[in-house]
Amino acid sequence: MAALSLLPAALAFALTAAHGLRLGDMGLFAACLGCAGLLFSRRAFVRLAAIPLLCGAALFWAHTALELAALRRAFGEPWLRMGLILGAVAALCLVAAWLMTTASAKKRFPRGADTAALQAAAFTLTMAILELARAKAGIPILLADRFFPGFGHLEILALIVFSLGWGFLYGGLMNLWEWPFIAGPQAQSWATGMSLADSLQRYAAYYLVTSLAWDLAGAAGNLLLMLAFGAPALRALKRFRQRFAFVYQRPVETEGQPAAQAALRQGA
């Protein structure tokens, strides 16, 4: 039953991905497929993050339905059936978001329930800030948009997943230089001759007791800094880009130009 509650959410993300593919927005296509893939994990934050994402998808489909209906009405074309279909997709997204709040969905995502709310907030806020900056900036501020136009959504998703993982991985790696030399409870201390599995288990216990709250505070601080200084940083980057932007034009060769260049080389 818990797996069945994921089907509407997976279908909603798949339909949004198909719409992005139809529009030629490969970034939206890949990002929605990535969100659908996250549903198959067991992390609790995925369920909480999927709720606002599905609500945002519902608003996206409703806005698309209104725009296309107005366009068809302006050209005197039928629009009611199209509006009903897109409205049904928007309703599917809302139903999928509601299903993610049920008890069966909570059983489907049991891992990391203690920190799920903070991780989901970081995931959602980071995606919202980057997408807002991408939409409002007059230039492609994301690297993926510069080389592959339309792939900014995929880069946003990758940055969010990376920041969530690295926020905890960095703290975990920084602890390794001192953990083997600290004397503490036996269940949290390293001892010579331990197997790899025992070492990982004891280090996990040590990390949960000493470092988890610190790393969560650091992630919250990063979000506050991004909210406070993200817009000024983007404006500064835009000014530098406009200042150093140039257009290269290949010089037009004339009949006498090669001879003149040869004469210059001989004179040199």
C-alpha positions in Angstrom: 0.0 0.0 0.0 2.9 2.4 0.8 4.3 1.8 -2.7 1.0 2.6 -4.3 0.9 6.0 -2.7 4.0 6.9 -4.7 2.4 6.2 -8.1 0.5 9.5 -8.4 3.7 11.5 -7.4 5.8 9.5 -9.9 3.2 10.0 -12.6 3.0 13.8 -11.8 6.8 14.2 -12.1 6.8 12.0 -15.3 4.1 14.2 -16.9 5.9 17.4 -16.1 9.1 15.9 -17.5 7.3 15.0 -20.7 6.0 18.5 -21.0 9.5 19.8 -20.6 10.7 17.5 -23.3 7.9 18.7 -25.6 9.0 22.3 -25.0 12.6 21.4 -25.6 13.6 22.2 -22.0 15.9 19.3 -21.4 16.9 20.7 -18.0 13.3 20.6 -16.8 12.9 17.1 -18.3 16.0 15.7 -16.5 15.2 17.5 -13.2 11.7 16.1 -13.0 13.0 12.6 -13.8 15.5 13.1 -11.0 12.8 14.0 -8.6 10.8 10.9 -9.6 14.0 8.8 -9.0 14.4 10.2 -5.5 10.9 8.8 -4.7 12.5 5.3 -4.7 14.8 6.2 -1.9 13.9 5.6 1.7 15.0 9.0 3.1 12.4 10.8 5.1 13.3 14.2 3.7 12.3 13.1 0.2 8.7 12.8 1.3 8.7 16.3 2.9 10.5 17.9 0.0 8.1 16.3 -2.6 5.1 18.0 -1.1 6.0 21.6 -2.0 7.5 20.4 -5.3 4.2 18.7 -6.3 2.2 21.8 -5.2 4.6 23.9 -7.4 4.0 21.5 -10.3 0.2 22.0 -9.8 0.6 25.8 -10.0 2.8 25.3 -13.1 0.1 23.2 -14.8 -2.7 25.6 -13.9 -0.7 28.5 -15.2 0.0 26.6 -18.4 -3.7 25.8 -18.8 -4.7 29.4 -18.4 -2.1 30.6 -20.9 -3.0 28.1 -23.6 -6.7 28.6 -23.1 -6.3 32.4 -23.5 -4.2 31.8 -26.6 -6.7 29.4 -28.2 -9.6 31.7 -27.4 -7.8 34.6 -29.1 -7.5 32.5 -32.3 -11.0 31.2 -32.0 -10.0 27.6 -31.5 -11.6 25.1 -29.0 -10.0 25.2 -25.6 -12.3 23.5 -23.2 -11.0 19.9 -23.6 -7.4 21.1 -23.4 -8.2 23.1 -20.2 -9.9 20.0 -18.6 -7.0 17.8 -19.4 -4.4 20.2 -18.0 -6.6 20.9 -15.0 -6.8 17.2 -14.4 -3.0 17.0 -14.4 -2.9 19.9 -11.9 -5.4 18.1 -9.7 -3.2 14.9 -9.9 -0.3 16.9 -8.6 -2.3 18.1 -5.6 -3.6 14.6 -4.9 -0.1 13.3 -5.0 1.1 16.0 -2.6 -1.8 15.0 -0.2 -0.9 11.3 -0.4 2.7 12.1 0.6 1.3 13.4 4.0 -0.5 10.1 4.8 0.7 7.5 7.3 1.4 5.0 4.6 3.8 7.4 2.9 5.5 8.1 6.2 6.1 4.3 6.6 7.7 4.3 3.1 10.3 6.9 4.1 11.6 5.9 7.6 15.3 6.8 7.3 16.6 10.0 8.8 13.3 11.0 10.3 15.0 13.1 13.0 16.6 15.5 10.6 14.1 15.2 7.7 12.5 18.6 8.3 15.7 20.5 8.2 17.0 18.6 5.1 13.7 19.1 3.3 13.7 22.8 4.1 17.3 23.1 2.8 16.4 21.2 -0.3 13.3 23.2 -1.1 14.7 26.7 -0.2 17.9 26.0 -2.3 15.9 24.9 -5.3 13.5 27.9 -5.0 16.4 30.4 -4.6 18.4 29.1 -7.5 15.3 28.8 -9.8 14.3 32.4 -8.9 17.8 33.7 -9.6 17.8 31.7 -12.9 14.4 33.2 -13.9 15.1 36.8 -12.9 18.8 37.1 -14.1 19.2 38.5 -17.6 22.1 36.2 -18.2 22.7 32.4 -17.8 24.1 32.4 -14.3 24.3 28.6 -14.1 27.2 26.8 -15.8 24.9 24.2 -17.3 22.8 26.9 -19.0 25.9 28.4 -20.6 27.0 25.2 -22.4 23.6 23.4 -22.6 20.7 25.9 -22.7 17.8 24.6 -20.8 19.7 22.4 -18.5 19.7 24.8 -15.6 17.0 22.9 -13.8 19.2 19.8 -13.8 22.1 21.8 -12.4 19.8 23.1 -9.6 18.8 19.6 -8.7 22.4 18.5 -8.7 23.5 21.4 -6.6 20.8 20.7 -4.0 21.6 17.0 -3.7 25.4 17.8 -3.6 24.9 20.5 -0.9 22.8 18.2 1.3 25.3 15.4 1.0 28.4 17.5 1.4 27.1 19.5 4.3 27.3 16.3 6.4 30.2 14.6 4.6 32.5 17.6 5.2 31.9 17.5 8.9 32.3 13.7 8.9 35.7 13.9 7.2 36.9 16.7 9.4 36.3 14.5 12.5 38.5 11.7 11.2 41.8 13.4 12.2 40.9 13.4 15.9 38.4 10.6 16.4 41.0 7.7 16.6 42.9 9.5 19.4 39.9 10.6 21.6 39.2 8.5 24.6 35.4 8.2 25.2 32.6 5.6 25.6 33.5 2.3 24.2 30.6 2.4 21.7 32.0 5.6 20.2 35.7 5.0 20.3 38.1 3.4 17.9 40.3 0.5 19.0 43.2 -1.3 17.3 42.2 -4.4 15.4 38.6 -3.4 14.9 36.9 -4.5 11.6 35.7 -2.0 9.1 32.1 -2.6 10.0 32.7 -2.0 13.7 34.7 1.1 13.0 31.9 2.6 10.9 29.3 1.7 13.5 31.2 3.3 16.3 32.1 6.4 14.2 28.4 6.8 13.3 27.5 6.8 17.0 30.3 9.3 17.7 29.2 11.6 14.8 25.5 11.6 15.9 26.4 12.6 19.4 29.1 15.2 18.7 28.7 16.6 15.2 25.2 16.3 13.8 23.8 19.4 15.5 26.8 21.4 14.4 26.5 20.4 10.8 22.8 21.2 10.8 23.6 24.7 12.1 26.2 25.1 9.4 23.7 24.2 6.7 21.2 26.7 8.1 23.9 29.4 8.1 24.6 28.7 4.4 21.0 29.2 3.6 20.8 32.5 5.5 23.9 33.7 3.7 22.4 32.8 0.4 19.2 34.6 1.2 21.0 37.7 2.4 23.8 38.0 -0.2 22.6 36.0 -3.2 21.0 38.8 -5.1 23.9 41.3 -4.6 26.3 38.7 -5.7 24.3 38.0 -8.9 24.2 41.7 -9.7 28.0 42.0 -9.3 28.6 39.0 -11.5 26.3 40.5 -14.2 28.2 43.8 -14.1 31.5 42.0 -14.5 30.1 39.9 -17.4 28.9 43.0 -19.2 32.2 44.8 -18.6 34.3 42.0 -20.0 32.0 40.8 -22.7 33.3 41.1 -26.3 32.4 39.8 -29.7 35.1 38.4 -31.9 34.9 39.1 -35.6 37.2 37.3 -38.0 39.0 39.9 -40.2 38.1 39.9 -43.9 41.0 39.0 -46.1 41.7 41.0 -49.2 43.8 40.3 -52.3 46.6 42.5 -51.2 46.7 41.5 -47.6 48.9 38.4 -47.9 51.5 40.3 -49.8 51.5 43.1 -47.3 51.9 40.6 -44.4 54.8 39.0 -46.2 56.5 42.4 -46.7 56.1 43.1 -43.0 57.7 39.8 -42.0 60.6 40.4 -44.4 61.1 43.9 -42.9 61.0 42.4 -39.4 
